[in-house]
Amino acid sequence: MRLSRYFLPVLKETPSEAQIVSHRLMLRAGMIKQAGAGIYSWLPMGFKVLRKLENIVHEEQVRAGHIPMLMPTLQSADLWTESGRYDAYGPEMLRIKDRQGRDLLYGPTNEEMVTDIFRSHVGSYKDLPLTLYHIQWKFRDEIRPRFGVMRGREFYMKDGYNFDLTREDALHSYNRHLVSYLRTYERMGLQAIPMRADSGPIGGDDTHEFLVLAETGESEVFYDSEITDLKFGDREVDYDSHEACRAVLEEFTSRYARTDETHDEALFNAIPEERRRTARGIEVGQIFYFGTKYSDAMGANVQGPDGRSVPVHMGSHGIGVSRLVGAIIEASHDDKGIIWPEGVTPFHAGIVNLKQGDAEADAACDALYQGMVALGLDPLYDDRDERAGGKFATMDLIGLPWRITVGPRGLKNGVVELTSRRTGESEEMPPEAALERLAQIYADHRVTSPL
């Protein structure tokens, strides 16, 4: 993409309503525009990042054996009445009537709808285990939406639902989701710590939230500092193995890590004092096992091996895809702007032409642009007739991890300048070497569509 042809409405001033870093930078970098309280239009660059996160989520869900589908945003109130949640959910649920007077709701989650789909089509234990998921817009009418996409009313979420014959099988699904989430967050450049949490209106006894440590987090968290040394890395895990998935769960949850809702002061004080930490955290996902809560209420039964009808064991598992955009910025920025991790950056590198209109500089930039495209990389070429300082400021604000600077002086020596946004370090090298370096950097960050 050439910046002269792109829609990137960057702002020089920070809007007064933006209270936290991610909200300020997303507005200034032209990623979002507020359409209403807690509701945002995703402008091209914001939408590009959102899609990158979505693709990573899809890839890791499919890797774990989960099956993608799509459910509607509007749901029948009858299903929620059947489960007992329609009146219990509270004013956060947006209730609607259609022209025939039928009660509908804008779905905040999909346990009822997916259970209805399951009971309509699955009747035997031979069709289990089964995990269905989708990524869809949700709506919760927050009493005080704030912090941009971090606490909006409309949000984009991956929610998955497992159906299993036994509690043991359902807990394996729980563990399998934990493993897939650890992989997902690390690919996004995040360390998301699984913490014992409260189940809230979803229900169930077994639940972990995944929290990213950040000063602007909405939750107070308490944890053993050893947990921040854990990395999933590039290990391969057999998702069909109960033992392998359980081992990962035990590795990442055996040390103390809890939100303020489930904090146990006595257990926390048993940790050596030098390892006790308190901080703020941003929730970016949660997994639940709730047994037969919905299958009992809605008659989601299968015929077991002995021929008797039994309710299936279920769980639900969410990742806040749109919230993750804000969380990544909260965790990765400086006073100049965003610093995107390579795995989620909207463009792989920016090309800055220091002397637009100079024949040699223009030709060199065009060659770099075409070279990146040929390598399967996505460049953003700032070909505007602007001063160098303004171009650098824009690149720093939007946070692309790498910048190639091209100018007449460097070209006389046969070099361009490759700069790391994270470290600020620059290195002069021939254009071909810069392309080769970028290809090496991004070799491990390709996302292919798994659908």
C-alpha positions as semicolon CSV with decimal commas, in nm:
position;residue;x (nm);y (nm);z (nm)
1;M;0,000;0,000;0,000
2;R;0,114;0,353;-0,085
3;L;0,032;0,603;0,187
4;S;-0,081;0,861;-0,069
5;R;-0,364;0,622;-0,164
6;Y;-0,444;0,487;0,183
7;F;-0,707;0,607;0,429
8;L;-0,507;0,679;0,744
9;P;-0,662;0,980;0,924
10;V;-0,393;1,038;1,188
11;L;-0,457;1,308;1,448
12;K;-0,196;1,549;1,583
13;E;-0,393;1,619;1,900
14;T;-0,525;1,362;2,144
15;P;-0,907;1,369;2,179
16;S;-1,010;1,473;2,528
17;E;-1,229;1,167;2,589
18;A;-0,936;0,923;2,564
19;Q;-0,823;0,827;2,915
20;I;-0,574;0,544;2,856
21;V;-0,281;0,493;2,622
22;S;-0,443;0,242;2,386
23;H;-0,753;0,458;2,337
24;R;-0,541;0,768;2,271
25;L;-0,311;0,593;2,027
26;M;-0,585;0,409;1,841
27;L;-0,765;0,740;1,782
28;R;-0,447;0,929;1,692
29;A;-0,324;0,653;1,460
30;G;-0,651;0,654;1,267
31;M;-0,748;0,299;1,370
32;I;-1,097;0,366;1,506
33;K;-1,367;0,632;1,519
34;Q;-1,634;0,645;1,784
35;A;-1,984;0,586;1,646
36;G;-2,163;0,591;1,982
37;A;-2,092;0,527;2,349
38;G;-1,873;0,216;2,357
39;I;-1,926;0,152;1,983
40;Y;-1,655;0,208;1,722
41;S;-1,602;0,200;1,349
42;W;-1,284;0,010;1,267
43;L;-1,095;0,215;1,009
44;P;-0,864;0,042;0,758
45;M;-0,551;0,005;0,974
46;G;-0,746;-0,095;1,285
47;F;-0,948;-0,343;1,080
48;K;-0,624;-0,487;0,938
49;V;-0,488;-0,557;1,286
50;L;-0,823;-0,700;1,397
51;R;-0,817;-0,943;1,105
52;K;-0,459;-1,049;1,182
53;L;-0,555;-1,135;1,539
54;E;-0,864;-1,318;1,416
55;N;-0,656;-1,527;1,177
56;I;-0,413;-1,627;1,452
57;V;-0,706;-1,730;1,673
58;H;-0,857;-1,935;1,389
59;E;-0,527;-2,104;1,313
60;E;-0,469;-2,211;1,674
61;Q;-0,829;-2,324;1,723
62;V;-0,817;-2,542;1,415
63;R;-0,477;-2,676;1,525
64;A;-0,642;-2,787;1,850
65;G;-0,916;-2,972;1,660
66;H;-1,195;-2,719;1,706
67;I;-1,448;-2,659;1,428
68;P;-1,537;-2,306;1,306
69;M;-1,891;-2,197;1,230
70;L;-2,094;-1,875;1,253
71;M;-2,401;-1,796;1,464
72;P;-2,619;-1,483;1,433
73;T;-2,591;-1,175;1,651
74;L;-2,965;-1,172;1,729
75;Q;-3,103;-1,460;1,934
76;S;-3,448;-1,573;2,037
77;A;-3,538;-1,494;2,398
78;D;-3,713;-1,832;2,415
79;L;-3,379;-2,015;2,431
80;W;-3,258;-1,797;2,717
81;T;-3,587;-1,842;2,901
82;E;-3,541;-2,217;2,863
83;S;-3,196;-2,204;3,023
84;G;-3,313;-1,969;3,299
85;R;-3,079;-1,687;3,206
86;Y;-3,312;-1,445;3,030
87;D;-3,428;-1,271;3,346
88;A;-3,114;-1,345;3,547
89;Y;-2,861;-1,188;3,309
90;G;-2,939;-0,828;3,399
91;P;-2,956;-0,493;3,216
92;E;-2,628;-0,561;3,029
93;M;-2,836;-0,769;2,788
94;L;-2,992;-0,562;2,508
95;R;-3,350;-0,687;2,470
96;I;-3,538;-0,621;2,145
97;K;-3,883;-0,688;1,996
98;D;-3,929;-0,747;1,625
99;R;-4,232;-0,624;1,426
100;Q;-4,429;-0,936;1,522
101;G;-4,369;-0,861;1,889
102;R;-4,132;-1,156;1,939
103;D;-3,868;-1,110;2,206
104;L;-3,510;-1,110;2,077
105;L;-3,176;-1,016;2,225
106;Y;-2,841;-0,901;2,089
107;G;-2,625;-1,190;2,202
108;P;-2,367;-1,129;2,475
109;T;-2,265;-1,497;2,446
110;N;-2,395;-1,813;2,275
111;E;-2,429;-2,104;2,520
112;E;-2,803;-2,139;2,457
113;M;-2,789;-2,114;2,080
114;V;-2,504;-2,360;2,037
115;T;-2,673;-2,604;2,278
116;D;-2,988;-2,585;2,067
117;I;-2,783;-2,657;1,753
118;F;-2,617;-2,952;1,925
119;R;-2,937;-3,110;2,058
120;S;-3,099;-3,080;1,714
121;H;-2,830;-3,280;1,537
122;V;-2,632;-3,497;1,781
123;G;-2,783;-3,793;1,960
124;S;-2,506;-4,047;2,017
125;Y;-2,186;-4,061;2,220
126;K;-2,017;-4,178;1,899
127;D;-2,031;-3,818;1,771
128;L;-1,832;-3,693;2,071
129;P;-1,608;-3,520;2,160
130;L;-1,713;-3,208;1,971
131;T;-1,599;-2,846;2,000
132;L;-1,765;-2,576;1,791
133;Y;-1,657;-2,213;1,789
134;H;-1,715;-1,889;1,606
135;I;-1,581;-1,534;1,601
136;Q;-1,869;-1,289;1,609
137;W;-1,971;-0,943;1,727
138;K;-2,126;-0,935;2,074
139;F;-2,307;-0,664;2,269
140;R;-2,319;-0,598;2,642
141;D;-2,478;-0,273;2,752
142;E;-2,207;-0,160;2,994
143;I;-2,332;0,097;3,243
144;R;-2,016;0,303;3,189
145;P;-1,833;0,215;2,868
146;R;-1,481;0,360;2,866
147;F;-1,121;0,301;2,765
148;G;-1,205;0,267;2,396
149;V;-1,215;-0,092;2,271
150;M;-1,097;-0,216;2,610
151;R;-1,440;-0,174;2,765
152;G;-1,683;-0,113;2,485
153;R;-2,043;-0,220;2,447
154;E;-1,995;-0,384;2,108
155;F;-1,696;-0,617;2,082
156;Y;-1,554;-0,894;1,864
157;M;-1,509;-1,225;2,042
158;K;-1,414;-1,582;1,976
159;D;-1,639;-1,810;2,177
160;G;-1,607;-2,188;2,165
161;Y;-1,820;-2,463;2,319
162;N;-1,719;-2,820;2,395
163;F;-1,955;-3,117;2,424
164;D;-1,824;-3,430;2,594
165;L;-1,964;-3,753;2,734
166;T;-1,795;-3,740;3,074
167;R;-1,654;-3,489;3,319
168;E;-1,305;-3,628;3,254
169;D;-1,341;-3,573;2,880
170;A;-1,476;-3,219;2,935
171;L;-1,184;-3,131;3,161
172;H;-0,951;-3,251;2,884
173;S;-1,129;-3,005;2,654
174;Y;-1,069;-2,739;2,919
175;N;-0,699;-2,822;2,931
176;R;-0,679;-2,833;2,551
177;H;-0,821;-2,482;2,532
178;L;-0,570;-2,358;2,787
179;V;-0,285;-2,494;2,575
180;S;-0,424;-2,338;2,255
181;Y;-0,470;-2,003;2,429
182;L;-0,111;-1,997;2,554
183;R;0,007;-2,054;2,197
184;T;-0,231;-1,789;2,064
185;Y;-0,123;-1,512;2,299
186;E;0,248;-1,578;2,260
187;R;0,212;-1,558;1,882
188;M;0,064;-1,213;1,935
189;G;0,368;-1,104;2,134
190;L;0,185;-1,118;2,468
191;Q;0,239;-1,294;2,797
192;A;-0,112;-1,375;2,917
193;I;-0,112;-1,535;3,261
194;P;-0,389;-1,788;3,342
195;M;-0,542;-1,692;3,676
196;R;-0,808;-1,859;3,888
197;A;-1,121;-1,650;3,838
198;D;-1,491;-1,612;3,915
199;S;-1,738;-1,763;3,668
200;G;-1,992;-1,478;3,679
201;P;-2,317;-1,525;3,481
202;I;-2,170;-1,809;3,269
203;G;-2,168;-2,043;3,569
204;G;-1,947;-2,335;3,665
205;D;-1,674;-2,409;3,918
206;D;-1,366;-2,445;3,699
207;T;-1,255;-2,127;3,527
208;H;-0,936;-1,939;3,447
209;E;-0,897;-1,589;3,309
210;F;-0,599;-1,493;3,095
211;L;-0,462;-1,154;3,197
212;V;-0,198;-0,929;3,046
213;L;-0,015;-0,721;3,304
214;A;-0,063;-0,349;3,245
215;E;-0,094;-0,040;3,463
216;T;-0,437;0,038;3,316
217;G;-0,580;-0,308;3,383
218;E;-0,930;-0,318;3,531
219;S;-0,845;-0,603;3,771
220;E;-0,606;-0,615;4,064
221;V;-0,400;-0,934;4,041
222;F;-0,181;-1,124;4,286
223;Y;0,081;-1,369;4,163
224;D;0,405;-1,555;4,221
225;S;0,676;-1,385;4,012
226;E;0,799;-1,727;3,894
227;I;0,500;-1,747;3,662
228;T;0,633;-1,462;3,449
229;D;0,939;-1,675;3,366
230;L;0,725;-1,940;3,195
231;K;0,716;-1,950;2,815
232;F;0,525;-2,190;2,593
233;G;0,765;-2,136;2,304
234;D;0,758;-2,352;1,992
235;R;0,692;-2,682;2,169
236;E;0,455;-2,926;2,002
237;V;0,175;-3,069;2,215
238;D;-0,047;-3,364;2,120
239;Y;-0,394;-3,218;2,170
240;D;-0,544;-3,568;2,183
241;S;-0,325;-3,663;2,479
242;H;-0,493;-3,610;2,817
243;E;-0,155;-3,637;2,989
244;A;0,025;-3,387;2,766
245;C;-0,246;-3,119;2,797
246;R;-0,280;-3,176;3,172
247;A;0,095;-3,135;3,214
248;V;0,084;-2,792;3,046
249;L;-0,209;-2,686;3,265
250;E;-0,022;-2,792;3,579
251;E;0,294;-2,615;3,465
252;F;0,116;-2,284;3,406
253;T;-0,136;-2,294;3,695
254;S;0,053;-2,460;3,984
255;R;0,198;-2,125;4,099
256;Y;-0,025;-1,874;4,270
257;A;-0,200;-1,633;4,031
258;R;-0,544;-1,492;4,105
259;T;-0,763;-1,194;4,041
260;D;-0,894;-0,987;4,331
261;E;-1,228;-1,173;4,309
262;T;-1,072;-1,508;4,409
263;H;-0,764;-1,386;4,598
264;D;-0,673;-1,591;4,908
265;E;-0,450;-1,392;5,141
266;A;-0,330;-1,698;5,335
267;L;-0,219;-1,882;5,021
268;F;-0,055;-1,568;4,887
269;N;0,139;-1,513;5,210
270;A;0,273;-1,868;5,187
271;I;0,478;-1,760;4,883
272;P;0,832;-1,639;4,967
273;E;0,805;-1,265;5,016
274;E;1,054;-1,178;4,743
275;R;0,829;-1,353;4,486
276;R;0,496;-1,194;4,587
277;R;0,367;-0,950;4,328
278;T;0,059;-0,730;4,297
279;A;-0,027;-0,551;3,975
280;R;-0,311;-0,460;3,741
281;G;-0,423;-0,692;3,464
282;I;-0,627;-0,676;3,143
283;E;-0,850;-0,975;3,082
284;V;-0,812;-1,104;2,725
285;G;-0,980;-1,444;2,753
286;Q;-1,149;-1,693;2,984
287;I;-1,220;-2,066;2,985
288;F;-1,504;-2,237;3,174
289;Y;-1,613;-2,591;3,258
290;F;-1,974;-2,590;3,379
291;G;-2,074;-2,955;3,352
292;T;-2,437;-3,021;3,265
293;K;-2,578;-2,679;3,357
294;Y;-2,713;-2,607;3,007
295;S;-2,761;-2,963;2,884
296;D;-2,983;-3,042;3,185
297;A;-3,191;-2,729;3,138
298;M;-3,224;-2,765;2,761
299;G;-3,232;-3,142;2,714
300;A;-2,900;-3,178;2,531
301;N;-2,864;-3,553;2,581
302;V;-2,690;-3,833;2,395
303;Q;-2,727;-4,206;2,407
304;G;-2,432;-4,348;2,601
305;P;-2,248;-4,678;2,538
306;D;-2,498;-4,858;2,762
307;G;-2,794;-4,726;2,565
308;R;-2,910;-4,483;2,834
309;S;-2,970;-4,115;2,763
310;V;-2,730;-3,885;2,950
311;P;-2,673;-3,507;2,946
312;V;-2,347;-3,395;2,785
313;H;-2,077;-3,215;2,980
314;M;-1,999;-2,870;2,847
315;G;-1,766;-2,577;2,872
316;S;-1,727;-2,240;2,701
317;H;-1,409;-2,061;2,607
318;G;-1,371;-1,699;2,498
319;I;-1,102;-1,472;2,356
320;G;-1,167;-1,099;2,330
321;V;-1,032;-1,035;1,979
322;S;-1,114;-0,663;1,962
323;R;-1,004;-0,609;2,323
324;L;-0,670;-0,770;2,235
325;V;-0,589;-0,481;2,000
326;G;-0,602;-0,243;2,295
327;A;-0,421;-0,485;2,526
328;I;-0,130;-0,523;2,285
329;I;-0,091;-0,145;2,262
330;E;-0,107;-0,110;2,642
331;A;0,173;-0,366;2,668
332;S;0,381;-0,235;2,376
333;H;0,418;0,140;2,323
334;D;0,639;0,436;2,404
335;D;0,595;0,811;2,413
336;K;0,611;0,829;2,031
337;G;0,334;0,580;1,963
338;I;0,251;0,213;1,915
339;I;0,515;-0,063;1,883
340;W;0,351;-0,359;1,708
341;P;0,491;-0,709;1,765
342;E;0,590;-0,866;1,433
343;G;0,313;-1,127;1,451
344;V;0,028;-0,873;1,445
345;T;0,163;-0,563;1,272
346;P;-0,072;-0,415;1,009
347;F;0,220;-0,374;0,765
348;H;0,550;-0,558;0,788
349;A;0,765;-0,252;0,725
350;G;0,736;0,112;0,631
351;I;0,932;0,259;0,340
352;V;1,017;0,628;0,383
353;N;1,130;0,826;0,080
354;L;1,333;1,123;0,205
355;K;1,317;1,304;-0,129
356;Q;0,997;1,232;-0,311
357;G;1,030;1,329;-0,677
358;D;1,400;1,247;-0,697
359;A;1,425;0,994;-0,979
360;E;1,685;0,772;-0,810
361;A;1,511;0,775;-0,470
362;D;1,171;0,707;-0,627
363;A;1,311;0,415;-0,828
364;A;1,484;0,265;-0,524
365;C;1,164;0,288;-0,316
366;D;0,959;0,131;-0,595
367;A;1,211;-0,154;-0,619
368;L;1,198;-0,213;-0,242
369;Y;0,820;-0,205;-0,252
370;Q;0,802;-0,461;-0,532
371;G;1,072;-0,670;-0,365
372;M;0,874;-0,693;-0,042
373;V;0,557;-0,785;-0,227
374;A;0,745;-1,057;-0,417
375;L;0,858;-1,201;-0,081
376;G;0,498;-1,216;0,040
377;L;0,545;-0,918;0,271
378;D;0,310;-0,624;0,306
379;P;0,484;-0,283;0,288
380;L;0,349;0,064;0,358
381;Y;0,530;0,312;0,133
382;D;0,516;0,675;0,248
383;D;0,528;0,838;-0,095
384;R;0,374;1,166;0,019
385;D;0,540;1,496;-0,064
386;E;0,599;1,574;0,303
387;R;0,898;1,667;0,516
388;A;1,108;1,385;0,656
389;G;1,024;1,474;1,016
390;G;0,653;1,438;0,953
391;K;0,703;1,103;0,781
392;F;0,912;0,969;1,069
393;A;0,653;1,090;1,321
394;T;0,375;0,910;1,135
395;M;0,574;0,586;1,120
396;D;0,655;0,608;1,491
397;L;0,291;0,676;1,576
398;I;0,145;0,383;1,379
399;G;0,418;0,157;1,516
400;L;0,536;-0,063;1,228
401;P;0,819;-0,280;1,368
402;W;1,065;-0,195;1,088
403;R;1,133;0,107;0,869
404;I;1,346;0,134;0,557
405;T;1,465;0,490;0,495
406;V;1,574;0,581;0,144
407;G;1,754;0,902;0,054
408;P;1,989;1,038;-0,215
409;R;2,289;1,050;0,019
410;G;2,264;0,683;0,116
411;L;2,194;0,571;-0,237
412;K;2,521;0,729;-0,354
413;N;2,691;0,478;-0,124
414;G;2,459;0,198;-0,233
415;V;2,278;0,169;0,102
416;V;1,946;0,227;0,272
417;E;1,877;0,243;0,645
418;L;1,688;-0,033;0,828
419;T;1,552;0,081;1,166
420;S;1,393;-0,119;1,448
421;R;1,094;0,059;1,599
422;R;1,136;-0,124;1,930
423;T;1,503;-0,048;1,992
424;G;1,549;0,258;1,772
425;E;1,869;0,104;1,635
426;S;1,949;0,166;1,267
427;E;2,182;-0,014;1,029
428;E;2,292;0,084;0,680
429;M;2,295;-0,192;0,420
430;P;2,231;-0,251;0,050
431;P;1,861;-0,265;-0,042
432;E;1,885;-0,636;-0,125
433;A;2,026;-0,709;0,221
434;A;1,743;-0,513;0,385
435;L;1,489;-0,725;0,199
436;E;1,670;-1,045;0,298
437;R;1,676;-0,935;0,663
438;L;1,302;-0,866;0,663
439;A;1,231;-1,202;0,503
440;Q;1,429;-1,373;0,781
441;I;1,255;-1,173;1,054
442;Y;0,907;-1,259;0,930
443;A;0,974;-1,622;0,839
444;D;0,812;-1,737;1,165
445;H;0,518;-1,496;1,155
446;R;0,317;-1,608;0,853
447;V;-0,052;-1,682;0,905
448;T;-0,232;-1,901;0,656
449;S;-0,610;-1,921;0,649
450;P;-0,712;-2,244;0,824
451;L;-1,076;-2,233;0,714
